[in-house]
Amino acid sequence: MPQIFHKILLVLSLMAATLAQAQLSIEITGAGANRIPVAIANFTGDAAAAQVVTSTVRADLERSGLFKLVDPGGATLDENAQINFGDWKGRGADALAAGSLARGGDGRMEARFRLYDTQKQVALGGAVFVTGNDQLRAAGHRIADYIYEKLTGEKGVFSTRIAYVVKTGGQFRLHIADADGQGAATALSSSEPIISPVWSPDGSKLAYVSFEKKKPVIYVHSLASGQRQVVANFKGSNSAPAWSPDGRRLAIVLSKDGNSQIYLVNADGTGVQRLTQSAGIDTEPRYSADGGTIYFTSDRGGSPQIYRMGANGGDAQRVTFDGSYNVSPRPSADGKSLAFITRRDGRFQLAVMDLASKQVQVLTDSHKDESPSFAPNSRMILIATEIGGRGVLSAVSSDGRIKQRLSISAGDVREPAWGPFIQ
Amino acid sequence: MKKLLIPALLSALIVGCSSTPVDETSGAPVESRSGSGVTPVTAGGLDSRGLPRELTDPKSVLSQRSIYFDLDKYEVKDEYRDLVGAHAKYLVANRGFKMLIQGNTDERGSREYNLSLGQKRSDAVKRSLIMLGAKEDQVESVSLGEEKPKNAGHDEAAWADNRRADMLYKAPDGRGEF
C-alpha cells in the first residue's frame, strides 16, 4: 500500500514538474487609477491549505488592477472573529476579508470567509466553498470573485478558464488554463496548425480549426471526455467557427462554393445553410450576446472592414470606416462595445468601438495584435501579440488602463479564447 | 573546387540581395552540382525519379511554380501571364495530370482573414488556368493562410516571399505533389 502511495506521489510530482514548464507567467504592466484598498487576513485552520487559498485571493485581486492589497501585518482571523475596524481603517483598508479552512466530514476542505466594509463597520456577506485538496486554488478564485463583485458591482472572472495555442518547434498544442494562466492542461496536440478556438456557451466544449487533415477542418471537442467531432469538412477551407448564444448552432466559413462565405451549421454538423452571398471574402462571424446580430469581416467594399447583419442573413451594414484594414470583430457580452484589430501605419492594434456612439479607441501601442477575446464580464480583452519576436498573450482592460502580459518560456502563444462564467 | 564554389556563391548572392521574390529554380542548380558534379539523366524525358523532366528540370519554365502577390491583393499580376499560360498548356496536353494550388499569405493581420485571402489567391490562379483550357477537376485550390510560411523571417522580404501561390503537380499514377 505505501509503495503504491509513493508511486502516485511520484507521478503527481512529475506531472507538476511538466505543468510548471508549460505554465503561463503573468506580468502586470498597468493598473487602474482608483484602486480599492483591501486587506485579506490570513485564514485560520490548516496552515498550508489556508496559505494556498489566501495567496490565490490576493494574487487575483492584485492582478485585476482594481484593488490595492493592504498588508494584513500577519493578522490571522477567521470569519467569526471580532473585527477592530478602527485598526484596519488605520492601515488604510476600505475592506477586509477573514476566513478559515476546515476539513469536512467527507474529507473535503471547507473554505469559509466573510467580507467587511471597514468604513461602515458592517459585514458585506460571506460564503462557504467546499472543495477537494487539489482544488484549493479554485476555492480562492471563487472567494476572489465574491469580493470583486461585492466591491465593484460587476461579476468577477477569476474562476473562468482560457484556451490558447502554444507552438513549440513544429508542434502545436491547444491548452486550457485557469484565467491566471495556472493549471494548464493540453486538450490537443498536433504537428499541424490549430487556430480559432471558441468556447461553447456552457464552457464544456471548444470548436476550433485544425489542419491535421492537411487542410482547415472544423471540429467540436468535448473537454471532459476528449471526444472530437468533425463539424465541417467540405471541399476547400472550413474555418472561423462561432457559437450561437444558445449553443445549438455555429456560424462558420466555407469556401466550398467559391469565395469564403458565412454559413450556419447545427453543432452536430448537420443542416448546413448559406448566410452571405457576396463576390468577395466574408469571414470571422461572431454573434452579438443577444443572438440577434452577426458581426463579420468582409472585403466587399474594397478593403477588409467589419459589417453586421441579422442572425439569419440579409442586408449587411458597414460598421468600421477608419483605415483600410479592420478585422476580427468581437462583440462584448454586455452588448455595449465591439473589440477588433485595426491597422494603423502598418501596425496591427487592438481597438474598441462604443456601439452607441460609434467612437473608436485604440487600446495598445503594439504592432502585431491578433485574435481579441472579451472576458465574460466585458471588462478585459485578451489578445495575442508579439514581444521581442515571440508570441505572447496580453490582457487589456476595455478602457486601456490595465495591462497584463502572459507568456510561456518554451514557445509562441497565440489564438487566445476567454471562456464563459463557470455555471 | 573553385568551379563548384563560384556558381554556389553567385546563387547565394542573388538570393541574398534580392528583395523581390526569388523563384525556387535559382537554388536548385547549387544542390545538383554540389554532390558528384554529375546530374543523372534518364532517357525518355523522365528524370531520375521517373517524373517528366519538363516539369522538374530547373531550365524548364514549368519548374517555376510560384506566383507572388501584392499586399492585401489576390489578382494574378501580368508578369505571371506567361508562366500561368505554360502550365495551362501542360495541363491541356496532359489531362492525366492534376494540380494542387496552395495559397499563402504573410504573417500580418488576422489568421482567419489570411486563410480566406490565401484561398482567393489560389482561386485566382485556378481561374486563370481554367480560362486557358485546364479542366475544373484537374485543378484544386486550397489555402494555408499564414500558417505555413516558406520564409520564416519577419521583414518585407520575408513577407513578399510568403504572399504566394504554389502550383504542385500530381502524376496520373497518383504520385505527387511535386
HADDOCK unambig.tbl for C-alpha pairs under 7 A between the chains (distance, minus, plus):
assign (segid A and resid 193 and name CA) (segid B and resid 147 and name CA) 6.59 0.50 0.50
assign (segid A and resid 236 and name CA) (segid B and resid 142 and name CA) 5.59 0.50 0.50
assign (segid A and resid 237 and name CA) (segid B and resid 142 and name CA) 6.78 0.50 0.50
assign (segid A and resid 237 and name CA) (segid B and resid 143 and name CA) 6.84 0.50 0.50
assign (segid A and resid 240 and name CA) (segid B and resid 112 and name CA) 6.34 0.50 0.50
assign (segid A and resid 259 and name CA) (segid B and resid 120 and name CA) 6.77 0.50 0.50
assign (segid A and resid 260 and name CA) (segid B and resid 116 and name CA) 5.78 0.50 0.50
assign (segid A and resid 281 and name CA) (segid B and resid 116 and name CA) 6.46 0.50 0.50
assign (segid A and resid 283 and name CA) (segid B and resid 113 and name CA) 6.55 0.50 0.50
assign (segid A and resid 284 and name CA) (segid B and resid 112 and name CA) 6.56 0.50 0.50
assign (segid A and resid 327 and name CA) (segid B and resid 110 and name CA) 6.69 0.50 0.50
assign (segid A and resid 328 and name CA) (segid B and resid 110 and name CA) 6.63 0.50 0.50
assign (segid A and resid 348 and name CA) (segid B and resid 109 and name CA) 6.61 0.50 0.50
assign (segid A and resid 368 and name CA) (segid B and resid 108 and name CA) 6.97 0.50 0.50
assign (segid A and resid 370 and name CA) (segid B and resid 109 and name CA) 6.75 0.50 0.50
assign (segid A and resid 370 and name CA) (segid B and resid 110 and name CA) 6.10 0.50 0.50
